[in-house]
């Protein structure tokens, strides 16, 4: 009988301990009602303390951008805290420079709201909203990237081409609670009634695994946005754009927006890097746009082209191809600007090429993957 009694006793003791821990946690962490004062008191929120600043604001429909869903791994959810909330945490320091530290810029996902707090945020965040959308279509545009269109069901989203939204991922076998991930919109700003995203499968990724295996046409999904500051400038400078994979998204939005609005007198060079032909998305669409727009030039480059593919375009690393065109084909006498979308490593490498070819760092804009 002992072999039956022992597990039961352990289970009962574990249950009692779990209940005790839960009670103590509620007592110890009961901070009561606190106030969050925003932008010098322009807006004051009263709520129960104990949650992160990021989630506390979200509970009141004020959304701070967060590419990682509040895990402290993207550094996107910065805001200025003008009251005392203690020293910067080790989880914040890698994402802040000296100037930000001096101005008490904090990661809102790492700051716990324990008492009244004063913060400063950009005014345009008051226009960010959560929209309950419905999946309109899902299409494979490469072997690992899905194009997903969301019907906003009567709502509208107003944004500049290049902006992103946060996709709310519901609980499933990988996560107990919901989380969020940031994706650039590939749809045009004029298509206000729906949002299109390009979602690349990342092995083991929480959001991408869900999107590639469980997301179905007809499902209702929450989107939050718009966020971001990636956009084309209002100058006449030549645009030198570089992307790879799902980094196509903001450029698809920007380029079609420019073309449909008649902004075709501005010269644009768009470099897209991929390993093989199966990794190039929207090749036909980009080539068609190239044929219709005299000053638009699309250059795809494959680093590992298959012998049987018949590829006749550029080959090699996209940075090498970019460097070659900057030295030999893109007019050096005219002002040039860089536009990059990709991983930090890709952006760093392209920055080096652009600056080596006399495009100053303050004329380089990027959409950085978290």
C-alpha positions as CSV (number, residue, x, y, z in Angstrom):
1,X,0.0,0.0,0.0
2,X,2.9,2.3,0.7
3,X,3.7,2.7,-3.0
4,X,0.1,4.0,-3.5
5,X,0.0,6.3,-0.4
6,X,3.3,8.0,-1.0
7,X,2.4,9.6,-4.4
8,X,-1.0,10.8,-2.9
9,X,0.8,12.4,0.1
10,X,3.3,14.1,-2.2
11,X,0.4,15.4,-4.4
12,X,-1.5,16.7,-1.4
13,X,1.6,18.5,0.0
14,X,2.4,19.9,-3.4
15,X,-1.1,21.2,-3.7
16,X,-1.0,22.9,-0.3
17,X,2.4,24.5,-1.1
18,X,1.1,25.8,-4.4
19,X,-2.0,27.3,-2.8
20,X,0.2,28.9,0.0
21,X,2.6,30.4,-2.6
22,X,-0.3,31.8,-4.5
23,X,-1.8,33.4,-1.4
24,X,1.5,34.8,-0.3
25,X,2.2,36.2,-3.8
26,X,-1.2,38.0,-3.8
27,X,-0.5,39.5,-0.4
28,X,3.1,40.5,-1.0
29,X,2.5,41.8,-4.5
30,X,-0.7,43.6,-3.8
31,X,0.3,47.1,-4.7
32,X,-3.3,48.5,-4.7
33,X,-4.4,51.2,-7.1
34,X,-1.7,53.2,-8.8
35,X,-1.7,56.1,-11.3
36,X,0.2,56.3,-14.6
37,X,0.6,59.9,-15.6
38,X,1.4,60.3,-19.3
39,X,3.0,63.3,-21.0
40,X,2.8,65.7,-18.0
41,X,-0.7,64.7,-17.0
42,X,-2.3,64.9,-20.4
43,X,-3.7,61.5,-19.7
44,X,-3.8,59.7,-16.3
45,X,-4.6,56.0,-15.9
46,X,-5.8,54.5,-12.6
47,X,-5.3,50.7,-12.4
48,X,-4.1,47.9,-10.1
49,X,-0.3,47.8,-9.7
50,X,1.9,44.7,-10.0
51,X,2.1,44.3,-13.8
52,X,4.8,45.5,-16.2
53,X,4.4,49.1,-17.6
54,X,4.0,47.6,-21.0
55,X,1.1,45.3,-20.1
56,X,-0.4,47.9,-17.8
57,X,-0.6,50.4,-20.6
58,X,-2.0,47.7,-23.0
59,X,-4.8,46.9,-20.5
60,X,-5.9,50.6,-21.0
61,X,-5.7,50.4,-24.8
62,X,-2.4,52.3,-25.0
63,X,0.1,50.2,-27.0
64,X,3.8,50.6,-26.8
65,X,5.6,48.8,-29.7
66,X,7.2,45.5,-28.7
67,X,8.6,43.2,-31.4
68,X,9.2,40.3,-28.9
69,X,5.9,40.4,-27.0
70,X,7.4,41.8,-23.8
71,X,10.2,39.2,-23.3
72,X,12.9,41.9,-23.1
73,X,14.7,40.6,-26.1
74,X,14.0,43.3,-28.7
75,X,14.5,46.7,-27.0
76,X,11.6,48.2,-28.9
77,X,9.3,49.2,-26.0
78,X,11.3,52.2,-24.9
79,X,9.7,55.1,-23.1
80,X,10.9,57.9,-20.8
81,X,10.1,57.5,-17.1
82,X,10.3,60.9,-15.3
83,X,9.6,59.6,-11.8
84,X,11.8,57.3,-9.7
85,X,11.4,53.6,-10.4
86,X,14.8,52.5,-9.3
87,X,18.0,51.8,-11.3
88,X,18.2,50.3,-14.8
89,X,18.0,46.5,-14.7
90,X,20.7,44.3,-16.3
91,X,18.0,43.2,-18.8
92,X,17.6,46.8,-20.0
93,X,21.2,48.0,-20.3
94,X,22.2,46.2,-23.5
95,X,19.5,48.1,-25.4
96,X,20.2,51.6,-24.1
97,X,23.0,54.0,-25.0
98,X,24.6,56.5,-22.6
99,X,22.3,59.3,-23.6
100,X,19.2,57.2,-23.1
101,X,20.4,56.0,-19.7
102,X,21.0,59.6,-18.7
103,X,17.4,60.5,-19.8
104,X,16.0,57.6,-17.9
105,X,14.7,55.8,-21.0
106,X,13.4,52.4,-19.9
107,X,12.2,49.2,-21.4
108,X,8.5,49.3,-20.5
109,X,8.3,45.5,-20.4
110,X,11.0,45.4,-17.6
111,X,9.6,48.2,-15.4
112,X,7.1,46.9,-12.9
113,X,4.3,49.4,-11.9
114,X,4.4,49.3,-8.1
115,X,3.5,52.9,-7.3
116,X,2.4,56.1,-9.1
117,X,4.6,56.6,-12.1
118,X,5.1,59.5,-14.6
119,X,6.1,58.7,-18.2
120,X,6.5,60.4,-21.6
121,X,5.5,58.7,-24.9
122,X,5.1,59.9,-28.5
123,X,1.7,61.4,-29.0
124,X,1.0,59.3,-32.1
125,X,0.8,56.2,-29.9
126,X,-2.6,57.4,-28.8
127,X,-3.8,56.6,-32.3
128,X,-2.6,53.0,-32.2
129,X,-5.5,50.6,-31.8
130,X,-6.3,46.9,-31.5
131,X,-8.4,45.6,-34.5
132,X,-10.2,42.3,-34.6
133,X,-9.6,41.0,-38.1
134,X,-10.5,37.9,-40.0
135,X,-8.0,35.9,-42.1
136,X,-9.0,36.5,-45.7
137,X,-6.4,34.4,-47.5
138,X,-3.1,32.5,-47.0
139,X,-0.7,31.9,-49.8
140,X,2.8,30.4,-50.0
141,X,5.1,32.9,-51.8
142,X,8.2,30.8,-51.1
143,X,8.9,27.5,-49.4
144,X,9.1,29.2,-46.0
145,X,7.2,32.5,-46.4
146,X,3.4,32.9,-46.2
147,X,1.5,35.9,-47.5
148,X,-1.4,36.4,-45.1
149,X,-4.2,38.9,-45.7
150,X,-6.4,40.0,-42.9
151,X,-9.9,41.6,-43.4
152,X,-10.4,44.4,-40.9
153,X,-14.1,43.8,-40.9
154,X,-15.3,47.3,-41.4
155,X,-12.4,49.0,-39.4
156,X,-9.7,51.0,-41.1
157,X,-6.0,51.4,-40.5
158,X,-4.2,54.6,-41.5
159,X,-0.5,54.3,-41.9
160,X,2.5,55.4,-44.0
161,X,4.1,52.8,-46.2
162,X,6.9,51.1,-44.2
163,X,5.0,50.8,-40.9
164,X,4.3,47.6,-39.0
165,X,1.6,45.9,-36.8
166,X,1.8,43.5,-34.0
167,X,0.2,40.2,-34.5
168,X,-1.5,38.8,-31.4
169,X,-0.7,35.1,-31.1
170,X,-3.3,33.2,-28.9
171,X,-2.3,30.4,-26.4
172,X,-1.5,27.1,-28.0
173,X,0.8,24.1,-27.2
174,X,3.9,26.3,-27.2
175,X,2.6,29.1,-24.9
176,X,0.2,29.3,-22.0
177,X,-0.8,32.9,-22.6
178,X,-1.0,35.1,-25.6
179,X,2.0,36.9,-27.0
180,X,2.7,39.4,-29.8
181,X,5.2,39.7,-32.7
182,X,5.9,42.6,-35.0
183,X,5.5,42.3,-38.8
184,X,5.9,45.0,-41.5
185,X,2.8,45.5,-43.6
186,X,3.3,44.6,-47.2
187,X,-0.1,46.1,-48.2
188,X,-0.5,49.6,-49.5
189,X,-1.8,52.5,-47.3
190,X,-4.7,53.1,-49.6
191,X,-6.0,49.6,-49.0
192,X,-7.3,50.7,-45.6
193,X,-9.8,47.8,-45.1
194,X,-7.2,45.0,-44.9
195,X,-3.6,44.3,-43.9
196,X,-1.2,42.0,-45.6
197,X,1.8,40.4,-43.8
198,X,4.7,38.2,-45.0
199,X,5.5,35.6,-42.3
200,X,8.7,33.6,-42.6
201,X,8.9,30.3,-40.8
202,X,11.6,30.5,-38.1
203,X,12.4,27.0,-36.7
204,X,11.1,26.8,-33.2
205,X,9.6,30.3,-33.4
206,X,6.4,30.8,-31.3
207,X,4.6,33.1,-33.7
208,X,5.8,31.7,-37.0
209,X,5.1,28.1,-36.0
210,X,1.5,29.1,-35.1
211,X,1.1,31.1,-38.3
212,X,2.4,28.3,-40.5
213,X,0.7,25.3,-38.8
214,X,-2.5,26.6,-37.1
215,X,-3.6,29.8,-38.7
216,X,-6.5,29.2,-41.1
217,X,-8.7,31.2,-43.4
218,X,-11.7,32.5,-41.5
219,X,-10.0,32.7,-38.1
220,X,-10.4,35.9,-36.1
221,X,-7.0,37.5,-35.1
222,X,-6.2,40.6,-33.2
223,X,-3.8,43.1,-34.9
224,X,-2.3,46.1,-33.0
225,X,-0.9,49.1,-34.8
226,X,0.3,51.0,-36.7
227,X,3.8,51.4,-35.3
228,X,7.2,52.4,-36.5
229,X,9.1,55.2,-38.3
230,X,10.5,53.4,-41.4
231,X,9.3,55.3,-44.5
232,X,10.6,57.0,-47.6
233,X,11.9,60.5,-47.2
234,X,10.3,63.5,-49.0
235,X,13.5,64.3,-50.8
236,X,14.4,63.6,-54.5
237,X,17.5,61.6,-53.5
238,X,18.1,58.3,-55.2
239,X,16.7,55.5,-53.1
240,X,19.1,52.5,-52.7
241,X,17.0,49.8,-51.1
242,X,18.3,46.4,-49.8
243,X,16.3,43.4,-48.4
244,X,16.1,39.7,-48.3
245,X,13.4,37.2,-47.4
246,X,10.4,38.7,-45.6
247,X,12.3,42.0,-45.6
248,X,10.4,42.4,-48.9
249,X,7.3,43.5,-47.0
250,X,7.9,47.2,-46.3
251,X,9.4,47.7,-49.7
252,X,6.5,46.1,-51.5
253,X,4.2,48.6,-49.7
254,X,6.5,51.6,-50.4
255,X,7.1,50.8,-54.0
256,X,3.5,50.1,-55.0
257,X,2.4,53.2,-53.0
258,X,4.9,55.3,-54.9
259,X,4.0,53.9,-58.3
260,X,0.2,54.3,-57.8
261,X,0.6,57.8,-56.5
262,X,2.7,58.8,-59.5
263,X,6.0,59.3,-57.7
264,X,7.9,57.8,-60.6
265,X,10.4,60.6,-61.3
266,X,12.4,59.5,-58.3
267,X,15.1,56.9,-59.1
268,X,15.0,53.7,-57.1
269,X,17.4,50.8,-57.0
270,X,16.1,47.8,-55.1
271,X,18.6,45.0,-54.3
272,X,17.1,41.7,-53.1
273,X,19.4,38.9,-51.8
274,X,18.5,35.2,-51.6
275,X,20.3,31.9,-51.6
276,X,18.5,30.1,-54.4
277,X,15.6,30.7,-56.8
278,X,13.1,29.1,-54.3
279,X,14.0,31.9,-51.8
280,X,13.0,34.8,-54.2
281,X,9.5,36.0,-53.7
282,X,7.4,38.3,-56.0
283,X,10.1,38.0,-58.7
284,X,7.6,38.3,-61.6
285,X,5.8,41.2,-59.9
286,X,9.0,43.1,-59.3
287,X,10.2,42.5,-62.8
288,X,6.8,43.8,-64.1
289,X,7.1,46.9,-62.0
290,X,10.6,47.4,-63.3
291,X,9.3,47.3,-66.9
292,X,6.5,49.8,-66.2
293,X,8.6,52.3,-64.1
294,X,11.6,53.7,-66.1
295,X,13.5,54.9,-63.0
296,X,12.9,51.7,-60.9
297,X,15.6,49.0,-61.1
298,X,15.1,45.6,-59.5
299,X,18.3,43.6,-58.9
300,X,17.9,40.1,-57.4
301,X,21.1,38.3,-56.5
302,X,21.5,34.6,-55.6
303,X,24.4,33.5,-53.4
304,X,24.0,29.8,-54.2
305,X,22.1,29.4,-57.5
306,X,21.2,25.9,-58.5
307,X,22.9,24.8,-61.8
308,X,19.6,23.5,-63.2
309,X,17.7,26.7,-62.4
310,X,18.9,28.6,-65.5
311,X,19.4,31.7,-63.4
312,X,20.8,34.6,-65.5
313,X,20.7,37.3,-62.9
314,X,23.4,38.5,-60.5
315,X,25.2,36.0,-58.3
316,X,27.1,36.3,-55.1
317,X,26.5,38.1,-51.7
318,X,24.1,40.9,-52.0
319,X,26.7,43.2,-50.3
320,X,29.1,42.5,-53.1
321,X,26.5,43.2,-55.8
322,X,25.4,46.4,-54.0
323,X,29.0,47.6,-53.9
324,X,29.5,46.9,-57.6
325,X,26.4,48.8,-58.6
326,X,27.3,51.8,-56.3
327,X,30.7,52.0,-57.9
328,X,29.7,51.4,-61.6
329,X,26.0,52.1,-62.2
330,X,24.3,54.3,-59.7
331,X,24.9,58.0,-60.3
332,X,27.4,59.3,-57.7
333,X,26.8,63.0,-58.6
334,X,23.2,62.8,-57.3
335,X,22.2,62.6,-53.6
336,X,21.6,59.1,-52.5
337,X,19.8,57.5,-49.5
338,X,20.0,54.0,-48.2
339,X,16.9,51.9,-47.1
340,X,17.5,48.6,-45.4
341,X,15.3,45.8,-44.1
342,X,16.7,42.7,-42.5
343,X,18.7,41.2,-39.6
344,X,21.1,43.4,-37.5
345,X,24.0,41.5,-39.3
346,X,22.7,42.3,-42.7
347,X,22.1,45.9,-41.8
348,X,25.5,46.3,-40.4
349,X,27.2,44.8,-43.5
350,X,25.1,47.0,-45.8
351,X,25.8,50.1,-43.7
352,X,29.5,49.4,-44.3
353,X,29.1,49.2,-48.0
354,X,26.9,52.3,-48.2
355,X,29.2,54.5,-46.1
356,X,32.2,53.2,-48.0
357,X,30.5,54.6,-51.1
358,X,29.9,58.0,-49.6
359,X,26.3,57.6,-48.4
360,X,26.4,59.1,-44.9
361,X,25.0,57.2,-42.0
362,X,22.4,59.9,-41.3
363,X,21.0,59.2,-44.8
364,X,20.6,55.5,-44.2
365,X,17.2,54.3,-42.8
366,X,16.4,50.8,-41.7
367,X,13.7,48.4,-40.5
368,X,15.6,46.1,-38.1
369,X,14.4,42.6,-37.4
370,X,14.3,41.8,-33.7
